[in-house]
Amino acid sequence: MQLFDIELRQEDNLLKKFEEIHDFIYANDGLSPQQTLNEFLKILFIKIFDENNNLCIFRISAEEYQNLRSNKGNSPIVENINLLFDKTKQEYPDLFDNDEKIKLSKSSLGFVINKLQNISLTDSSSDAKGLAFQKFLSHKEKEGKGQFFTPEPVVNFCVEMINPTANETVIDPCCGSGGFVFSAFQHIIKNNRSVDKQQIIKNNLFGIDINKDIAKIARMKLLLEANVKSNIFCHNSLDDIDAIKLLLSEHTHQSYDGFDVLLTNPPFGTAGKITDNQILSKYDLGYKWIKTENGFSKSSILSNGQPAEILFVERCLQLLREGGRMAIVLPNGHFENPSLEYLRYYIKLKAKILGVVNLPQETFIPYGTAVKTSLLFLEKETLNATKQYPLFFGKIKRLGYQGNKNGTPIYKKNNFGQLITENGNSVLDEDFSMVVADYQLFCKFQEIKTDNSFSIDYIELNGRFDYDFYSPENQNVLSKLSKKSVRLGDIVEIVKTKSTKLKDKNAVVEYVELSDVNAHSFEIINSTQYAVHELPSRASYELKEDDIVTAIAGNSVGTRKHATALVSSEYAGAICTNGFRVLRNPKIDKFYLLFFLHSELFLKQMMMYRTGAAIPNVSDNDLMNVLVYLPDETTIQNIGNQMKCSFSLRTESAKMIENIQLV
């Protein structure tokens, strides 16, 4: 068999080999999944260096392989590969440290060489290598809890929405394993069949990541696709902007004047805050912002710490040329939280908002986080740009995969439960393609209204960017309520002070949690006895008979499972969680108010006002602004009487059951 005589007609052939190699190393060398992947990457770089320089050192005979497996005699293989790795490190000094070593056992090293020696990784005639590595990596990234992975459907969707062309430059300043860069490459190649792959990678695609190991992955994706030097750099993208410009110009030998397209998913969630004053001082958003009559203004006081993704919003806009386009993944709180209104004000100052697309809560669950996110699409705005323009809003309801740890694919079925196929392949049950089509129509006609999308005028945009707040369905609710309604805060007292019982650490109290309410019967059905010093920190308010409690925190807020209850005498004096708000002394019939707090009119408003990416909540200010519909007095009395009667019947029913005797 001659060297490189295996033709890769399908990427699955190489994918199988990649999987076998990874699994062998993991099973035999006692390395973690991440360490195993790192060692495998070293071998791929060594293999490519060997091929590019026609060294033919990366090979092993059957006899040598057997000797390595049985640990017989001395073999030059290990020494040769180590020497080859030293030369590889010199070829890629930004990716490898000088003292980096190969950590594989002799038998694993022999196994890897034996598996790869007859395959060319640099032959440009095969389209299989990049796809095989992409598939292989998606499996391993899921196993690693996705610390550098964005779901492929989300990546491809962002690229489709932004639509980079063959003459545009593309960058991801938090490129991770290169998902956005690789997808942009595939998009350009797909839509421009005659372009030179090597030239696109060499001149159009750029990625930066602070982690060397992750940057290696991104570099390898493009190396396997086209054997040419790529513009993937290991660097801190939050470094001084002049340092970033210098880095780019030194490697490209071109003056830096901004990118046409930027696609990114910056680190957020558990990444922590940036507290280095030297970094914070380089950003407008590194300072505290003060609310003014007309918006916000930057103060001269540095922030105590800023989440990395907020600084990345500013950095991304800096990296774009005027008129450049970007897509960025951000936690939902950045679109809606009152405390971050200054961020949205800054974005409106610096950019034209092309669109906002809401993602389901479960989008990132297969990759290790339940943080709810949305996608923000911007265009860096010129100084004389008009503020009169339409905005696109979209919502992804179906991902094409389950929100479980495996991200199991979900396929479309017909009315008979049979899988729907196109060209012999099952069709994923997803909304991404539908929202892309909606956006294309919106760009053409400047308006859209479908089940998944709608548009509004910029003048309608207030301090929030979230889909639910502006959705026609929710805005119609507010329209219906505008004539016959009052603010909740005008008709009830909202208890805001903690119970004095909490001062006595040894006192024993009953405690009511969100889960202690039956949302369907408007009742508290349970409480738990605690000594005050044992109570959770969220224990706050003392209940009185005839108070109404309603949830303001948790995933059930605004849904049919929203917890609202009338406090009976049994639970008077109990302490409840601050996940409730206690409504006291209503100025309208308490039973009518209880009914309203279970109605769609109330729930839709709560859904609109929900903020927060991890644990949704409604602020006290927004709760007080909830509109309570007030029909005529007769209707209020009739509904109140029916509610009161239902409570009486429920009480009588409970007594009847208690009085039943078996003997």
Number of C-alpha atoms within 10 A of each C-alpha: 6 6 11 13 10 12 13 16 11 14 18 17 15 22 21 12 16 20 17 15 22 19 14 15 25 18 12 12 15 12 16 13 16 15 15 22 21 18 18 20 16 20 21 17 22 23 27 20 22 20 17 14 8 9 11 12 16 21 21 18 13 10 9 18 21 15 17 22 16 11 12 10 8 10 14 9 21 17 10 14 21 14 13 19 23 17 15 20 20 13 13 13 11 15 19 19 12 10 7 11 13 15 15 20 16 18 19 21 24 23 20 23 20 17 17 20 18 17 16 20 25 19 16 15 10 18 16 21 27 22 19 22 22 21 16 19 20 18 13 18 20 21 17 16 16 19 16 20 24 24 19 14 16 19 22 21 18 26 24 19 20 21 15 20 18 19 11 15 20 27 27 28 26 27 29 29 28 30 26 30 29 25 18 28 23 16 18 21 17 11 13 12 9 8 13 13 19 18 14 19 24 17 16 23 24 22 29 24 23 17 18 17 20 20 24 25 22 26 21 24 23 27 22 24 26 26 18 15 13 25 21 28 25 20 20 15 20 22 13 14 15 10 14 19 15 15 15 18 14 12 12 14 10 10 11 17 12 17 24 23 28 29 27 27 23 22 19 16 16 8 11 13 15 19 16 12 14 11 14 20 15 15 18 16 22 26 20 17 22 11 11 8 6 6 13 15 15 16 12 11 11 19 17 14 16 19 17 18 23 21 21 22 18 19 19 26 23 15 24 23 18 18 17 22 27 29 26 21 23 24 19 24 24 23 26 24 23 17 9 16 21 20 20 19 16 19 17 17 13 18 22 24 23 21 21 23 23 21 23 17 19 20 27 24 21 21 24 16 18 18 21 22 24 26 23 21 22 24 24 24 22 14 10 6 11 9 15 10 13 22 23 24 29 30 22 20 15 16 22 19 19 16 19 14 16 14 19 12 14 16 16 15 15 8 6 6 8 10 14 15 13 7 6 7 9 14 17 18 16 19 18 25 15 16 22 18 14 23 25 15 13 20 15 10 9 16 18 22 16 11 10 19 24 21 21 19 14 15 11 10 13 11 18 18 24 24 24 21 19 20 20 16 11 16 16 12 16 17 9 12 17 13 10 12 15 16 14 20 19 14 17 19 16 20 17 13 9 15 17 10 18 20 11 11 12 13 12 16 19 19 26 24 19 23 12 17 24 17 18 13 16 21 19 23 14 15 18 13 14 15 15 20 14 11 20 11 9 12 20 24 25 24 25 19 14 18 20 28 27 24 24 26 23 19 15 17 23 27 15 13 15 24 29 27 27 24 21 15 11 12 21 15 18 20 27 26 20 19 19 24 22 26 22 19 14 19 11 15 15 21 23 20 23 19 18 17 22 23 12 14 20 20 20 21 22 24 19 21 25 28 22 21 22 18 16 21 23 22 15 13 11 17 19 16 16 21 22 21 19 17 11 8 10 9 12 18 16 12 17 20 15 14 17 15 13 13 17 12 12 13 11 12 11 11 11 10 9 9 8 8 6 4 3
